[in-house]
Amino acid sequence: MKILAIETSCDETAAAVMEKKDNDPFVLTCSAVVASQAKLHEKYGGVYPEVASREHIRQILPVIAEALELPLTERDRLPLFSLKDIDHLAVTVGPGLIGSLLVGTNTVAALGLASGKPIIAVNHLAGHIYANFIRHNYTYSAESQPKSVATQYAQVPPRFPLMSLIVSGGHTLLVYMKEHYSFEIIGQTRDDAAGEAFDKVAKLLGLGYPGGPLVSKLAATGDRFAYNFPIGFEHEETLDFSFSGLKTAVLRVVQKESQPLNKQAKANIAASFERAVIEALLLKTTHALNAHPVNDFLLGGGVAANAYLRERLSTLLAHRVPSINLHIPPISLCTDNAQVIGAAAAFSPLTPTPAEALNAVARPVLSTSPP
């Protein structure tokens, strides 16, 4: 089965052709294209929704054409796509920015009507989980990851029951799964997501956008114990997260320090902040694993690209629960892309919907159960 998947939930216009073969526990990538808007939104210090949706309109057809590997001469004749080898279409219907989502859903609906291909509606959060079900030959080099982590990623199929930690700019969730698409949220943020906290701290420190990678790069040169920032719900039984208090604590430190902050002061703040975020994630992960025994643990979302999180999580599981396999996707599959949407669609139990009866209208807020 081959799936053409489309992702436009935020500021990445992406398309991919994915293939699921019988008896293969993984989904294969045939082609994948991502058109990033990071440079476009840099001057705003964050994603400007109206600009994002307009850029999706400009990029969506060329991106799909490239994913289908059409010759340049044929791309000029859009939207006459070659879909003869595609069995299903898949599209993100939420969560996300409403304008951005509408570009993807309307485009896929039009393709479905033109081609007669059935459509699978996909929850963006499911995509972050199913990033770990994409077959890859990625090797973690000493330059990209700590050596202690590099040996943890021999790719084997995730085993149910499993637990997934989704850490992104908009969400922080612990999800328990007994089988494919049996999502049970056992912990989530009550206020800000971890990725949002990274972006806000980057702004406080004058680092630019996107903030997460910049904070992490600076943190590598700082003292992680220079400041004792709070860990949300540290002494409570809940498996939920909270990062708003941490953001406020960083703001107070920045205001108290002599201005302008020198590079080392910024590095120490970044390092101490990053440690507090990771400690909160690890603390709730430990409690969740004690309450819900699993065979494997999956990490996903944009913050899953964070080297310090990967290293600490790997060490935690190796020492506390060595029987659990840790699955972390390549960095390219952590941020928004269409490959993970195609992978989630490949395992979806939902009956593909004809385009003329498509109910998968874009929804900016969506539950984490299958749409």
Helices and strands as residue ranges (DSSP letters): E 2-7, E 12-19, E 28-36, H 38-42, H 49-67, H 72-75, E 88-94, H 98-115, E 119-123, H 124-130, G 131-133, H 147-150, E 162-167, E 172-177, E 183-188, H 194-204, H 211-219, H 244-256, H 263-291, E 296-300, G 302-305, H 307-320, E 325-327, G 331-333, H 338-346, G 355-357
